[in-house]
Amino acid sequence: MPVPVSQMWTVASYVLRQKLAGRKQYPLVLMLEPLFRCNLACAGCGKIQYPAHILKKDLTPEECFRAVEECGAPMVSIPGGEPLMHPQIGEIIEGLVARKKYIYLCTNALLLKEKIDLFKPSKYLTFSVHLDGQREEHDLAVCREGGYDIAVDAVKEALKRGFRVTTNTTLFDGANPKSVRAFFDEMMELGVEGMMLSPGYSYDKAPDQKHFLGRARTRRMFRAILSNRKKEWQFNLSPLFLEFLMGKRTYPCTPWGMPTYNIFGWQKPCYLLQDGYAETFAELLATTEWSNYGTESGNPACANCMVHSGYEASAVNATFSSLGGFLATVKGTLFSQYGDEEALRMLDEPQAAVHPLVQIAPTTESQSLQETRA
């Protein structure tokens, strides 16, 4: 099983309670960003493009706990930046475990071996290690040679100590489906619990704007990758979300399903877009014009988005919205090979050359930042 039964039961019972209460907008995962600074400068990420005085800021443990309690979601994902650079990350994790939240600490793992003694193995804590494919592909994606080897070494250490470990992979235009499938084999041999996948999203601040996928290319690429699946591959994602990526299903975006809290407050409308901030979670739900977002809205910023943070919650909601959705999830869990002859042929198609390794420098103190509260 890619996740413990206790976690599946916690999430399922939580969603059912929301359904029985008649709530249409409810959070599934809190995206808690305790800082923006990072020890990598990936060309596809805009987080470190903030000016230096913003990158120096951290959420306090008390602010993190307040956001978690205010939101009420059963799961907490801690991205960044690089969370292991937070001076109180051990205290934050300890407090969330005490609150019995299922935590995915998202890390590039460059500091994991150094910081691992800050944590204790728990069913509530998972290290979600950022690995964007095999060695060459990952190092190109994160703009650092040797990054893959450091991360894999850290994964081995965490597994040896009894921690839950998953991988988190973002795929961009030009990804080689055959290589991605070989990467899945490597991760299963390594012993990780499961794998998360998502197409990249075009952050406005990202230095590289050329390699983000459109929807048609996303579906085609994931069809090639995820069809004719090996039984041993374990994904820490809803089967219906994987079918969505393959083009087998369509869903509206549910940006409230994975709300974001960071140093500016509750980010409108989601982890990927910044259209102002709210002071409280209740204010976020009440004042965000949700109809202005998602592919069905016509918003050009949402036109090509198929990202996990927007659509995983949609897939989970579909599972519990009808008997058909539940049975489709069971079928996708038990019979997930998805035989497809055309997808097999796609694997042998010639691939475009991978873009060269580029190191992007952080922004300088002189660059300005404008944030709004609305």
N, C-alpha and C positions, 0 to 999 in steps of 0.2 A: 504493500500500500504506500502511495506517495506521501500521505499525511496520516497522523495517528487518528484512530477512531474517535478519540475524545475531542479532537479539533473538528472533525467532520460533524459530530453530533452538536457541538457548541454552535457552529455556524448554521446548521440546518434548523435547529430549534429557535435560534435567534430570528432567522428569516421567516419562519412560520409564525412566530409571535407578531412580527410586523404585518404579515398578511392578515392575520386574525384581527389585528387592531385597525385594519383598513388603511394603513400608511402606504402611500404611493412613493414617497421620497424618504428613503432611510439610508444611512451609511452602512457599508459593509466593511470597509477598510479605511482607517485613518492614515493618510499620508503625512507623517510627522517629520518635518525638516528642521532639525535642531541647529543647523548651520548651513552655509553655502560654500565655504572654502573646501578645497580639495587638493590632494597631492598629485593629481593628474590634470592634464589639460586636453581632454578629448575634443576633437574637431566637431563632433556632432552634438556637443552639450554646451548650453549657454550659461550654466550656473556660475562659473568663475569669471564671467565677463562683468560681474558687478564690481564697483569700485572698492578700493582697499578698506575703507571704513565700514562698508557693509559686510565684507568678507570676515572682518574681525569679530562680528557679533555672534552671540550664541543665545539660544533659548536656555533658560534655567531649568533644572529638574522640576521645580514647582510649576512653571509655565507648561511644561510637557504634560505633567500629571493632570493639570486643570483642563487642558485641551482634550485629553483622553476621556476624562470623566464627563465632560460637557458633551462630547460627541456620542459616546456610548457604543461605538462599533466594537465587535468582538476581536477584531484583528488590527494590528498596528504595523504598518510598514515604515521603516526609518531610512529614508534615502538622504541625500545631501545635494552637493558636497559629499565629503567622506565622513560618515558619523564617527569613525574611530579617532578622528582628530579632535573631537569634542572633549574638553578636559574632564567632564563629569559623565561621560557616556556609561561608565559602569554603574553609577548611582541611578541614572535614568532607567537602564535595563532592569536593575534590581527592583525599582519601584513599580515598573510595569508588570514584571513577573508576579510581584506580590498582589497586584490587582487582577491576576489571572487573565491577562491579555495574551493572545498569540502574536508573537513579535517576529517580524522578518527584518533583521538588521542588514541593510543593503551595503555591501562593502566591496571595494576593488581588491581587498585582501593584502595590499602592500604592507599594512601595519598589523595584520591579524596575529601573526606569531608573537609580535612584540607586546600586543595588548590582551592576548587571550586569557591571561591570569586574572583579568578584571571580571571575568564572567564564570558562571557555574552552569554545567549542563542542565537543561530543563526541557520538558516537553513544550514549554511556552516560548522558548527561544530558538530561532533558526538563523544561522548565518546565510544570507542570500548573496552568494559571491558572483560578482559581475565578470562573466566570461563570454566574450562575443565570438566564439568559434575556436577553431584550432589555433595553434601557436602563432602562425604568421598573421592570420585574420584578426585575432584578438589584439596582437601588438600594434597592428595598423589602426584598428578601431580606437584604441586608447592612446595612440601616439606615443608609445613607449616600448622600446625594445626590451625584452626580458620580463615584461609584465606577466605574461602567461605562466612562465615557470615559477615565479614568485607566488602567484595566486594558487597554482596547483599544489605547491609545497605546503602552503597554509591550509588548504582544504584537507590534505592528508593529516596534518597535525590536529586540526579540529575534529576530524572523524576519529582519530586515535584516542582523543580525550573524551569521546562520547557525546559530542555536540551534534545537533541536527544541522545538516548543510544542504542547501539547494543551490542551483545556479540560476542566474538571471541573464538572459541573452537578448540583445537588441540587434535586429538585422536591418541593414541598409541596402539600397540599390547596389547591385553588383555582387551580392552575397552568392556564393557557389552552393547550390542545394546539396550536391554530392558531398562537399566538405562539411556542411552543417550536419548531415546525417552521420558522417564519420565522427564528428564532435560528440554527437549523442552517444555513440558507442564508447568513446573515451570517458565520458562522464559517468556512464553506468558502470564501467569497469573500475572507475575511481571509487565508486560507492556512495555517491550523493543520493539523497532521498528522492529528489525529483528535479525537474527542469522547468523554468519559466521562460516564455518566449513573447516577444512583441516586435512589431515593426517600429522603426524609428519615427519620431515626430519632429517636424521642422521648427525647433525653437527659433524665435526671432533673433536671439542673441548668439546662436551657434555660428562659429566661424565658417564651417563648411555647410553650404546650403544646396549642394549639388547632388547629394546622395540619399535624399529622402524619397521614399517610395510613394507612388500614387496608388490608388485603391486597386486598379486592375492589375498592376504589376505585383502588388502585395498578394492578392488572391492566387495569382499564377505561381509565384515563388513558393508560397506556403502549401499549395496543392502538391507541388513537386516534392517538397520536404516532408510533408506529413502523411501523404498517401503511402500505401504499401509499407505500413509501419511495422517495426519489429516489436514483438511482444514484450521484450525486456525493457523497452523505453518507458520511463515513468515521467509524467508531466504533472507539475504542481499547479494545474489550471483546470478550469471547467472543460469537460469534453465539448460542450456546446460552443465555448469560446474558440477552441481549436477548429471546430467546423466553420465558425464564422470567418476565421482567417483563411480557410481553404475556399471560401466562397460558397459553402453549402447552406449558410444561413445568413439572414440579415437581421440586425437589431438596431433600435435607436440608441443613441448614447445616453448613459445615465451618469452625468458628471457628479451628481450629489452622492453617488455610490462610493466614491473614493475621495472625499474632501481633503483639502490640504491645509495644514496649519504650519506657519513658519514665523520668522522674526517680525514680519509685517502684520501678522494676524491670519484670519481665515481668507484664503485666496479665492477670488471670484474668477471664473466659475469652477476651475479645476487645477490639477497639478501642472498642466501644460500651458494654460493661457492665464494672463494677468490682466484682468479688467477691473481692478480695484480690490479692496479688502473689507472684510466685515469684522466688527469687534467680537462678536459671539457666533457660535454655530447656528443658533436660532435665527440670528440676523442674516447669516449667509443663506439659509433656506428661504427666508421670507422676502429678501430684497433682491436676490439674483433673478434676472429675467431669463429663466432656463430655456424658454422657447427660442432664444437668440443663439443657441448653441446646438451642436450636433449636425451631422450631414444633412438631415431633413430640414434644417433651419435655413439653408442657403448661405450661412456664414462662410466666407472663403477660407477663414482660418481653420475651419473644421472639415473642409471638403475631402481631404485625403486621409483623415485620421481613422485608424483602426487599432489604436493603442490599448494595451491591457488596462490602463487606469481609467479608460472611458467605457470599455465594453465587457470586461470580465464581470462586473456587477450586473450588466444587462443579461449576460448568459446565466448567471446564478439566479437572477429574478425569474427568467424564463423557466428554469428547472422547477420552481415552486409555484408557478402561475397556473399550471394545468397538469392533468394527468399525462397528456401527450409530452409535455416538456420534461416531466419526471422520467417517463419511460425512455425518451430519447437520451437522457443523461445516463441512465442505466445501460442502455445499449452501447453508447459511446465509451462507457467505462469497461464493459465486458467484451465487446467485439469491436476493437478499435484499429483493425489493420487497414481498412479502406483501400481495398485492391483497386488499382487504376492503371491500365496499360498505357494510356496517354501520359500520365504522370511519370511512369518509368522512362518513356522516351525523352521527356523533358530533362532528365538527369544527364543525358548524353549530349545535350546541346552545348555548343561552344560558349564559354564565358568571357565577358569583357575583362580586360586587364584591371587588376585592383589598383586603386589610386595610391600614390606614394605616401610613405610615412611623413607626417608633418607634426611638428611640435608647436602648439599655440601658446603664446605667452599670456599670462594673466593681465588684466587691465591695470592701469596706473591710477594713483590717487586722484589725478586731475580729472578723470572722467566722471561725469555727473549721472545722477539717477533720479528719476521722477516716479514716485509712487503715490497712489491716490487712495483715499478711503471714501467709499460711496455707499 
